[in-house]
Amino acid sequence: MDLFPAILTDRTPWFNDFDGICFSKNTGEERCKLFYCDPYVSNQKPNVENINKQLRKFFPKGKSIDNYSSKDIREKIFTLLDTPLKSLDYFFQPYFRFTI
């Protein structure tokens, strides 16, 4: 649960396998918490949509991330987590705000 402790998503087919996403098939250990937004209630995850938009700057939609190392991906994610957000009054970075 270190990389993705919680996932907030809509009910697209990619997230239908609740047990496969949340629990290791090898050990049965819980890997994350998965929460589904209600259909047609866009205000439940506007910040998620914004983060997806930001991720697309580094990882274009439709392009494989297989050529990136774990280190490359971590660096890009930490760049995002270190960027102040409008929703946090441009004062806080997500990493700082949610780790204190």
C-alpha positions as CSV (number, residue, x, y, z in Angstrom):
1,M,0.0,0.0,0.0
2,D,3.0,2.2,-0.3
3,L,2.6,3.4,-3.9
4,F,-1.2,3.7,-4.2
5,P,-2.7,3.5,-0.7
6,A,-6.1,4.6,-2.1
7,I,-7.7,4.7,-5.5
8,L,-10.7,6.9,-6.3
9,T,-12.2,6.0,-9.7
10,D,-15.4,5.9,-11.7
11,R,-17.0,2.6,-12.7
12,T,-15.1,2.0,-16.0
13,P,-14.4,-1.6,-16.9
14,W,-10.7,-1.2,-16.0
15,F,-11.6,-1.2,-12.4
16,N,-14.1,-4.1,-12.4
17,D,-11.8,-6.6,-10.8
18,F,-12.0,-5.2,-7.2
19,D,-10.3,-8.2,-5.6
20,G,-7.5,-8.3,-8.2
21,I,-6.8,-4.6,-7.7
22,C,-7.0,-4.5,-3.9
23,F,-5.5,-7.9,-3.0
24,S,-2.3,-9.7,-4.1
25,K,-3.1,-12.8,-6.0
26,N,0.0,-14.5,-4.6
27,T,-0.3,-13.6,-0.9
28,G,-3.8,-12.3,-0.4
29,E,-2.3,-9.2,1.3
30,E,-4.3,-6.0,0.9
31,R,-2.5,-3.7,-1.6
32,C,-4.8,-0.6,-1.6
33,K,-8.3,0.7,-0.9
34,L,-10.5,1.2,-3.9
35,F,-13.4,3.7,-3.9
36,Y,-15.9,4.3,-6.7
37,C,-17.5,7.6,-7.4
38,D,-21.2,7.8,-8.0
39,P,-22.2,8.1,-11.7
40,Y,-22.9,11.6,-13.0
41,V,-21.5,13.3,-9.8
42,S,-18.5,15.1,-11.2
43,N,-17.8,17.0,-8.1
44,Q,-16.7,13.8,-6.3
45,K,-13.4,13.7,-8.1
46,P,-12.5,16.9,-9.9
47,N,-9.0,16.9,-8.4
48,V,-8.4,13.4,-9.7
49,E,-9.3,14.5,-13.2
50,N,-6.9,17.4,-12.7
51,I,-4.1,15.1,-11.6
52,N,-4.8,12.9,-14.6
53,K,-4.4,15.9,-16.9
54,Q,-1.0,16.7,-15.2
55,L,0.2,13.1,-15.5
56,R,-0.5,13.3,-19.3
57,K,2.3,15.9,-19.5
58,F,4.7,13.2,-18.7
59,F,2.9,10.1,-19.9
60,P,0.8,10.8,-23.0
61,K,-2.4,8.9,-23.4
62,G,-2.1,5.8,-25.5
63,K,1.7,5.6,-25.1
64,S,3.3,2.7,-23.1
65,I,5.2,3.5,-19.9
66,D,7.1,0.2,-20.3
67,N,10.3,2.1,-21.3
68,Y,10.4,4.1,-18.1
69,S,12.3,2.9,-15.1
70,S,10.7,2.9,-11.7
71,K,13.1,5.7,-10.8
72,D,11.9,7.8,-13.8
73,I,8.2,7.3,-12.8
74,R,8.9,8.2,-9.2
75,E,10.7,11.4,-10.2
76,K,7.8,12.5,-12.4
77,I,5.3,11.7,-9.7
78,F,7.3,13.6,-7.0
79,T,7.5,16.5,-9.4
80,L,3.7,16.6,-9.5
81,L,3.4,16.1,-5.7
82,D,5.8,19.0,-5.2
83,T,3.8,21.4,-7.5
84,P,1.5,23.8,-5.6
85,L,-2.2,23.4,-6.6
86,K,-5.0,25.9,-7.0
87,S,-7.2,23.8,-4.9
88,L,-4.7,24.2,-2.0
89,D,-4.7,28.0,-2.5
90,Y,-1.4,27.8,-4.5
91,F,0.4,27.7,-1.1
92,F,0.6,24.0,-0.5
93,Q,2.1,21.2,-2.5
94,P,0.1,17.9,-2.3
95,Y,3.0,16.0,-0.8
96,F,3.5,18.6,2.0
97,R,-0.2,19.1,2.7
98,F,-1.1,15.4,3.1
99,T,2.0,14.2,5.0
100,I,1.7,16.6,8.0
